[in-house]
Amino acid sequence: MVKACVLIKAVPTKMDGILNYVRGLPHVKKAYFVFGRFDVVCFIEASSPSEVAELTAKINAVEGVRSTETLMEA
């Protein structure tokens, strides 16, 4: 099991749609708005690092996502 945290920077007018999309992805355990440099955070539990990479790629493809930063447990 690989656990990861994905930090998302988003266009302010698209944040609701991004959060709803991320919450519907498989392996996403929690997702919510945050304050600071990032706008949305989600926590993933996947079977492999490549699965985390696939989910991150899906998130990056969403309209309104400016950038992401993925933090995987060591």
C-alpha positions in Angstrom: 0.0 0.0 0.0 1.3 3.4 -1.0 0.0 6.5 0.7 0.3 9.9 -0.8 -0.8 13.5 -0.3 -1.6 15.6 -3.5 -1.5 19.4 -3.1 -3.4 21.2 -5.8 -3.2 24.8 -6.9 -6.4 25.8 -8.7 -8.2 28.6 -10.5 -10.5 30.0 -7.8 -13.7 29.8 -9.9 -13.0 26.1 -10.6 -12.3 24.9 -7.1 -15.7 23.4 -6.4 -15.6 21.3 -9.5 -12.1 20.2 -8.9 -12.9 19.1 -5.4 -15.9 17.2 -6.5 -14.0 15.5 -9.3 -11.1 14.5 -7.0 -13.5 13.1 -4.3 -14.9 10.8 -7.0 -11.6 9.3 -8.0 -10.7 5.7 -6.9 -8.2 5.4 -4.0 -8.9 9.0 -2.8 -9.7 8.7 0.9 -10.1 12.4 1.8 -10.1 15.7 -0.1 -10.9 19.2 1.1 -10.1 22.9 0.6 -7.1 24.4 2.4 -5.7 27.9 2.9 -2.2 28.9 1.9 0.0 28.2 -1.1 -2.4 25.3 -2.2 -6.1 25.3 -2.6 -7.1 21.6 -2.4 -5.5 18.7 -0.7 -6.3 15.0 -1.2 -5.0 11.8 0.4 -4.6 8.7 -1.7 -4.0 5.1 -0.8 -3.0 3.1 -3.9 -1.4 -0.2 -4.6 1.8 1.1 -6.3 3.7 4.4 -7.0 2.7 4.1 -10.7 -1.0 4.1 -9.6 -0.4 7.3 -7.7 1.3 8.8 -10.8 -1.8 7.8 -12.9 -4.1 9.5 -10.4 -1.9 12.6 -10.3 -2.0 12.8 -14.1 -5.8 12.6 -14.1 -5.9 15.5 -11.5 -3.5 17.6 -13.6 -5.7 17.1 -16.7 -8.7 18.7 -15.0 -9.7 22.2 -16.3 -8.7 24.7 -13.7 -5.8 22.8 -12.1 -2.8 25.1 -12.3 -0.3 22.6 -10.7 0.1 19.8 -8.2 2.7 18.6 -5.8 2.6 14.9 -4.7 4.1 13.8 -1.4 4.5 10.0 -1.1 5.3 8.2 2.1 8.8 6.7 2.2 
